[in-house]
């Protein structure tokens, strides 16, 4: 008997196994690329802030109950902050028929009016207020400017963005909020 000893898997078997692995990897990558992802968002309660904006006047989280809210921290003399303000202003115009509010919290040097004059020049449709230390800390502190928080109608933070955030990203968040 001239039988060959079993030398292991044949080339065909190895090729089929490698092909199956490659196919599975391609399917997983394509599903991620084309949106077959889990849209579940982890929401955390927004901090219950209260900012003094004038004599006896306050703006607080409770003022925005039932609305989608974008809270954005800006800085004066900062080009990315100015760009973010314009993006938010356009977004607010686009969603004017909805319950969307934007609140700008501006970090500026005492006596500086750069962001307020910028707001007037550009016709921003949302208020700008200076945040206090407690409010900044309630939002977890800041590592960069601009930083913005997307808050749903139930007053939960659904997203935090650091740096300039484009309109299409925020539109996706707002669509998710308004589906609720």
C-alpha positions as CSV (number, residue, x, y, z in Angstrom):
1,X,0.0,0.0,0.0
2,X,1.3,3.3,-1.0
3,X,-0.9,5.6,1.0
4,X,0.3,9.1,1.7
5,X,0.4,10.1,5.3
6,X,-2.1,12.9,6.3
7,X,0.0,16.1,5.8
8,X,-2.7,18.4,7.2
9,X,-5.3,20.5,5.6
10,X,-5.2,21.0,1.9
11,X,-4.7,24.3,0.2
12,X,-8.3,24.4,-0.7
13,X,-9.4,24.1,2.9
14,X,-7.0,26.8,4.0
15,X,-8.1,29.1,1.2
16,X,-11.8,28.6,2.1
17,X,-11.1,29.3,5.8
18,X,-9.2,32.5,5.0
19,X,-11.9,33.6,2.6
20,X,-14.6,33.2,5.2
21,X,-12.6,35.2,7.8
22,X,-12.0,38.0,5.2
23,X,-15.7,38.0,4.3
24,X,-16.8,38.4,7.9
25,X,-14.4,41.3,8.5
26,X,-15.7,43.0,5.3
27,X,-19.3,42.6,6.4
28,X,-18.6,44.0,9.9
29,X,-16.7,47.0,8.4
30,X,-19.4,47.7,5.9
31,X,-22.2,47.6,8.5
32,X,-20.3,50.1,10.6
33,X,-19.6,52.4,7.6
34,X,-23.2,52.4,6.4
35,X,-24.9,53.1,9.7
36,X,-25.9,49.7,11.0
37,X,-24.9,50.8,14.5
38,X,-26.7,50.9,17.8
39,X,-28.4,54.3,18.2
40,X,-28.8,53.9,21.9
41,X,-27.6,57.0,23.7
42,X,-26.5,57.2,27.2
43,X,-28.1,60.2,28.7
44,X,-27.1,61.9,32.0
45,X,-29.1,64.4,33.8
46,X,-28.1,68.0,32.9
47,X,-26.8,70.0,35.9
48,X,-29.5,72.2,37.5
49,X,-27.7,75.5,36.9
50,X,-28.9,79.0,37.9
51,X,-27.1,82.0,36.5
52,X,-27.6,85.5,37.7
53,X,-28.0,87.7,34.6
54,X,-29.1,90.9,36.2
55,X,-30.6,92.4,39.3
56,X,-33.0,89.7,40.5
57,X,-32.9,88.0,37.2
58,X,-31.7,84.4,36.6
59,X,-31.6,82.0,33.8
60,X,-31.8,78.4,34.9
61,X,-32.2,74.9,33.4
62,X,-35.9,74.8,34.5
63,X,-36.6,77.7,32.0
64,X,-35.9,75.2,29.1
65,X,-38.2,72.4,30.3
66,X,-39.8,70.6,27.3
67,X,-37.3,72.1,24.8
68,X,-34.2,70.8,23.2
69,X,-31.3,72.9,24.4
70,X,-27.7,73.5,23.3
71,X,-25.5,75.0,25.9
72,X,-22.2,76.3,24.4
73,X,-19.2,77.7,26.3
74,X,-17.4,80.3,24.2
75,X,-14.4,82.6,24.8
76,X,-13.9,86.2,23.6
77,X,-11.4,86.8,20.8
78,X,-11.5,83.1,19.9
79,X,-12.0,82.4,16.1
80,X,-13.3,78.8,16.7
81,X,-15.9,80.2,19.2
82,X,-17.0,82.8,16.6
83,X,-17.4,80.1,14.0
84,X,-19.3,77.9,16.4
85,X,-21.6,80.8,17.2
86,X,-22.4,81.3,13.5
87,X,-23.1,77.5,13.1
88,X,-25.5,77.6,16.1
89,X,-27.2,80.7,14.8
90,X,-27.9,79.1,11.5
91,X,-29.1,75.9,13.2
92,X,-31.5,78.0,15.4
93,X,-32.9,79.6,12.2
94,X,-33.3,76.2,10.6
95,X,-35.2,74.8,13.6
96,X,-37.2,78.0,14.3
97,X,-40.5,76.0,14.1
98,X,-39.4,73.6,16.8
99,X,-38.7,73.8,20.5
100,X,-35.0,74.4,20.2
101,X,-33.1,76.9,22.4
102,X,-29.4,77.8,22.4
103,X,-27.7,79.3,25.4
104,X,-24.2,80.8,25.0
105,X,-22.0,81.0,28.0
106,X,-19.1,83.4,27.3
107,X,-15.8,83.3,29.2
108,X,-14.5,86.8,28.8
109,X,-12.2,89.1,30.7
110,X,-13.9,91.6,33.0
111,X,-15.0,94.6,31.0
112,X,-14.4,92.8,27.6
113,X,-17.3,93.1,25.2
114,X,-15.8,91.3,22.2
115,X,-18.3,88.4,22.1
116,X,-21.3,90.7,22.7
117,X,-20.2,93.1,20.0
118,X,-19.6,90.1,17.7
119,X,-23.1,88.8,18.6
120,X,-24.6,92.2,17.7
121,X,-22.7,92.5,14.4
122,X,-23.7,88.9,13.4
123,X,-27.3,89.2,14.6
124,X,-27.1,86.2,16.8
125,X,-30.6,84.9,17.8
126,X,-29.6,83.5,21.2
127,X,-28.5,85.0,24.5
128,X,-24.9,85.2,25.7
129,X,-24.2,85.3,29.5
130,X,-21.1,85.0,31.6
131,X,-21.0,81.7,33.4
132,X,-20.0,81.5,37.0
133,X,-17.5,79.0,38.4
134,X,-20.2,76.7,39.9
135,X,-21.9,76.4,36.5
136,X,-18.6,75.5,34.7
137,X,-17.9,72.9,37.3
138,X,-21.5,71.5,37.2
139,X,-20.9,70.8,33.5
140,X,-17.7,68.9,34.4
141,X,-15.2,71.7,33.8
142,X,-13.8,72.7,30.5
143,X,-10.8,71.4,28.7
144,X,-11.2,73.5,25.5
145,X,-13.3,76.2,23.9
146,X,-15.8,75.9,22.4
147,X,-17.5,73.1,24.3
148,X,-21.1,72.4,23.8
149,X,-23.7,70.2,25.4
150,X,-26.9,68.9,23.6
151,X,-29.7,68.5,26.1
152,X,-33.0,66.7,25.3
153,X,-36.5,67.8,26.2
154,X,-36.3,65.7,29.4
155,X,-33.2,67.8,30.5
156,X,-30.7,65.0,29.9
157,X,-27.3,65.6,28.3
158,X,-27.2,63.3,25.3
159,X,-23.9,64.6,23.8
160,X,-20.9,66.7,24.7
161,X,-18.7,68.1,22.0
162,X,-15.3,69.7,22.4
163,X,-14.1,72.0,19.6
164,X,-16.1,73.3,16.7
165,X,-19.0,71.0,16.0
166,X,-20.5,71.1,12.5
167,X,-24.2,71.6,11.8
168,X,-24.7,68.1,10.3
169,X,-23.6,66.5,13.6
170,X,-25.9,68.6,15.6
171,X,-28.8,68.0,13.2
172,X,-28.5,64.3,13.8
173,X,-28.7,64.9,17.5
174,X,-31.7,67.1,17.1
175,X,-33.5,64.6,14.9
176,X,-33.1,62.0,17.6
177,X,-34.4,64.5,20.2
178,X,-37.5,65.5,18.2
179,X,-38.3,61.8,17.5
180,X,-38.8,61.3,21.3
